[in-house]
Amino acid sequence: MPKITLTFHAHQPNRLIPYDFFKIGEHAFYEDDDMNARVLNAVSERSYLPANRLMKRLIELSDGQFRMALAISGVILEQAEYHRPDLITSFRELADTGHVEFLAMPYYSSLASIYSPNEFADQVAEHTQLIHRLFGQTPTVLWNTGMLYSNAIAAQAEEMGLSGIMADGNTGAIPNLYTNDLHRAPAVSKTTTLFRNRELSNDLANNRTNPAWSEYPLSPYTFADWLTQQHGQAVNIAMDYETLGERQSDATGVFEFWRTLILAAIEQGNTFVTPGQAVAELEPKAIADCPQNISCSATGDMELWTSNDMQKEAIRKIYNLEGSVKDSMDPDLIHVWRKLQSADHFQYMQKENCFTPYPSPYEGYIYYMNALADLQIRVKREHFVMSIQKGARWV
């Protein structure tokens, strides 16, 4: 039977205040810090902290046979250091077990892998440094924003020295893909691609609580049987950590479900490994040719962030600022610019987004573009000061 890798992704964006036209040039703080703190506090109490306690307990109950991985954005860790240091402590306790692997990410959960490869590399490096500082690990496997993946992104991961990259098992986009085997992208020789088993992952993340699903209510023993009956090298199960306790509330029995599932899978002889272990222990079986960008979104592509003109315009403007922002050499301006790259900002500009904090996609777009206009003014001011200082040195 194949090995099992289980990976959870955690991220909370920096939501913006209602940044209207009259704030441009006058108000340099764009984020709704109170809302960000409220959301983080609520999700920590309902999801992250009880989920961490459960995972630690499962490691203990299984005598270390249970292993898992976490892909946690730099943005949420930054928020936690400020608002919820107990959450950092809780994640650190998992790291200290030696059975939880932390994956690399673009720090700001951005789309830089598509629009700026150099910026992408910088953000992954920044995130790697943060993970090492907080948890004492140096990540070797990449989880890109939204599991964005292509041949080009796999090549970027190899250039960054990463041994593996996670991708969604989009069998419609990649012909003859068997997601339970490891693969490599064309022209990539060292970095292994681990494809998520989309069907099994979605059964746990979405279908488990859907009364219209043919397998509802799903028994954890039934799912453990499904895992045991799989073929291939490794079954990669991956989803948002908020599935536990937030999107599926405690009232649905989600924590007891996962407790029973993991222990039943181990009792049936399944072996849990982290993505890094899978990459180190298993040789890729085939080449997976993926010239287009794929993601783990419902449509499997970039539409979540680029389906309308507002999104496209916002993305174009934020990445067009790269040269002038970096030339300012102002770390605060660069940090603000990078936080505005979080893909969530563009997702909020799409209709029927259940996670948006704004009354409408248009207002999300207006607040974002006004904040971006203010940032442009600040960058120009910084360049003006730099030119004055440079001129003074030559007087």
N, C-alpha and C positions, 0 to 999 in steps of 0.2 A: 504494500500500500504506500502511497506517496506521503512525503512529509507535509506538515501543515505550517504555514506561516500566517500569523494573525497580526494585522497592523491597524492601529487606530490613528486618525488624524484629528488634531485639535487646532482651532483658529478662531479668534474673535477680532474683527476689524476695529479701526478707530473711526467711529461714526462722526459725521460733521454736524456742527451747529447749523441752524437756519442762517446761512451766511449770505446776507442780502447785498445788493449793489452798494449801499451806503457804508458798508464796512470796508470796502476795498480801499487800501492805502491807509486805513485808520486802525484796523483790528487784525493783529498778526497771529491770533490763535484760532484755529479752525475747528478744533475737535470738541465734541460734546463729552467732556470728561466725566460729567455726572452720569450720563446715560451709559457710557462705556463701563463705568464702575458698577452701576446697577445690574447690567447684563452679566458682567463677569461674576459678580457676587451670586446672582441667582443660579447661573449655570454651574458654578463651582459647587454650590450646596446640593443641587439636584442631580448633577451628573459627574463632574470631574473627581470630586473628593470621594464619594461613595464608590465610583468605578475604580479609582486607585486602590481603595481599601480592599475591594473584591479581588483585583488582580494580584495584589500582594498576598492575600490569603490563599488564593489558588496556587501560587508558587509554593507556599508553605505546605498546603494540604497534599500537593503532588510530589513533595520532596524534590522540588526543582525540575520536575519533568515538564512543567508548563513554562513556555517562553513566549514572549510577544514583543512587538515593536511599537514605538510612538513617533509620529511625525507632528511636531508641535512648532507652530510658526514663531518667529522672533517677536512678532507684534503682540501675541497673547502672553508670551513670557515677560515681555516688557511691561505690559499692563499688570501682570501678576506680581512682579517685583515691587510695583508701586502700591497696588490696591490689595493684593492677597498674597503676602509672603508665605502664608501657610500652604498655599497651593504649590509654590516652588518646593517647599519642604516635602510635601506629599509626593511630588514627582521624583525628588531626590531619593526618597526612601525606596521607590521602585528601582531607580538606577543602582542603588547600593545592594540590591539583591543579586546583581550580576546576571539576571535573567531577562532584563528588559533592554532592548536596543533602541537608541534614539537615532532617527534618520536625519539626513541633511535636507534642507528646504531653502528656497529663496526666502530670506529673512522676512520680507514684507508681503509674502504670498502674492507676488506680482506676476505680470505677464512678460517679464523681461526676457525669458527664454525665446520669445517670439520676436520681440521688438528691439532688443539690445543685448546681444550675447556677452559683451564686456560687462554690462551692468548685471546681468544674470550671474556671471562668475563672481563678481564683487559681493552680491547679496548672499550667495551660497557660502562664500568664505566668511562673511560676517556672521551668518547663522552658525556655521561650524565652530567659530570662536566662542559664541555664546553658549552652545551646548557643552563645549569643553569646560568653560568657566563654571557653569551651573552644575553639571552632572559628571564631569570628569571623563567624558567620552569624546572620541573623534569620529564622527559619522563617516561611513564608507558607502552607504546606499542612499540614493536620492529619491525623494518624493517631491515632484514638481507641483506647482499650483494646479488644482483640479486634475491631477495626474496627467497633465499635458505631456504629450510624447510624440516624437517623430524620429526618423533617421537622424536628422540634424541635431535634435536635442540629445539623443543618445551619444552622438559624437561629441557634443559639448561636455556631457558628463564624463566621458573618457578623458578629454583634455584637462578636466579638473582633477583627475586622478581617482575618481570614484569607481569602485569595483562593481556597483550595481545600480539599476534604476528601476523604479516601479512604474507600471503602465496599466491602463485599463484593458481588459481582454475584449477588445472590440472586434469580434470575429467577422462583422460585416465589412470592416475597413481593411482587414488584413486577411487575405485568402489563406485557407488551409492552416489557420492558427489553432493550435491545441494549447489552451491556456495553462494546463497543468504541467507543461514542460517549460524549461528555461530556454531562452533564445538570445541571439545577438542581432544587432542591426547590421546592415551591409557596411562594409569598410570600418567596422569596429572590431577590435581584436581582444580587448581586455575587459570591457564593461558588459556585464550580463543584464539582460532585461527579464524582470519577473512580472508576468502579466496577471492581473487580478482575475480571479474566477468571478466574472460579473454576475452570473446567475445565482450562485450560492451566496455571494456577498449581499446581493439585493434581496434575497429571501430573508436574511437576517435583519437588514437595515430597513426594508420597506414592507415586505409581505407578511412578516410575522404577526403584525397587528391589524392586518386587512381582512375583515370578515368575508369579503368577496373572493378571497384567494382559495383555490381548491384544497390546499393543505391546512387551512385555518381550522382550528387552532393548532399551531405547530408544536409538537412535542420535542423537547431537547434531545430525547433518546432517538427520535426519528432522524433528526439532523445529524446526530453523531453517527448513525448508521449510514447516512448519505456520504459523510466524510470517509468512513471506513471503506465504502464501496468504490471510491474514486480510483482512477488509474493515472499514471504519469509520475513525474518527479516530485512536484510540490504543488499543493493546493493553496493558492494565495487568497486569503480572505481579508478584505480591507473595507473600512467604512469610517465615517465620522465618529469620534468619541462621544459626541453629543447624542448619538443613538441611545446610549445607555443613560436613562434617567431624565433626559430632556425631550427628545423626539418620541421616545417610548418611555412614558412615565413609570415611576416605581409601582403605580397601581396596576400596570400591565403584567407585573411579575418579571420584569426584564432582568433584574439582578439575579434572582433565583434561577431564571432560565439559563443565563450564561454560566452560573456556578455549576449547575447540573450538566450542561452541555460539555464544558471543558473536562470535567472529571469523568463523564461517560466516554468521551473520545479517548482519553488516556487509558481507561480501563479496557477499551476495545483494542488497545495496542498501537494507537496512533502516536506519532512522534512530532512534537512541536519544536520548530526551530525558528530563529529570527531570520529576516531577509539576508543579513550579512553572513550568517552561517550557511544558508542555502547556497549563496553565491560561492562561498569558499569550498563547500563540500560536493557540489554538483556541477558537472560540465554541461554547457548548453547543448541542446539536441538539434537545433535548426536555426536558420536565418529567418528573421521576420522583417519583411520589407514594408516599411510604413513611411512613404514619402510625404503624406499629408499629416496635419496636426490632428491628433485625437485627444479626447479627454474622457473623464468619467461622468460627464453631464448626461442628462436624459437623451440628448440628440447625439452625443458622442463626438462633438466637434467644438468649434469656437463660438457657436451661436449665443451661448450664455452671456458673452461679453461683447459681441460684435454684430448683433442682429439688427441694430437700427443706427441712424445717422448720429444721434446724440452720443452713443457709445463710441463710435468710430472717431468722431471729432475730439472727444475727451482724451481718448488714447493717443491720437496723433499729437495733440498739444502737450501732453505730459512728457512724452518721449522726445519731442522736439526741444524741450528745455534742457536736455541732458548736458549738452556742451557748455552752455552759459552757467548752469548751476554748478557743475564741477569746476569750471574755471574760476568761480568765486573763491574756491578753497575754504568756504565757510562750512564747518561740520554741521552746524545747526540747520542751515538752509538745505544742505544735502540730505539730512535726516528727514526734514519736513517733506521735501520733494519725493523721497523714497516712500514715505508713509502714504502719500497721495497716489502711489502706484498700485496699492492693494487692489486686487481684481474685484473685490466686493463693491467698490465705488461704481464700477461700470455695470456690474450685475444689478445694482439698484436702479439703473436707468432703463431697465427692461420691464415691460408690463407683466402683471400677475406674479410679482416676486413676493413670496410670503415672508421673506426675511427683512424686507426694507424697513428702515425707521422713518421714512419720509411719506408724506401724504400721496405723492404720485411720482412716477419716473421723471417727469419734467422738473419737479422741484429738486429731486436728487441731482439732476443735471445742472440746474441753475446754481445750487449751493456749491457744487464742485467747481464749476467754471469760474465763479466769483472768487473762490479760494485760490484757484490757479492764477487768476488775474492779479490778485494781491501778491502771490509768490513772485510773479514776474516783476512787479514793481520793486519788491525787496531785493531781487537779484540785480536789477539795474542799479539800484542805490549802492549795493555792495561793489559793483564794478566801477561806479563813479568814485567812490571813496578810494578804491584801489588805484585808480588812475591819478587821483590827487596825490596820494602817498608816493606813488612811483615818480610823479613829477617833482615832488619836494625833494626826493633823494638826489635829483640831478641838478638842483639849483645850487 
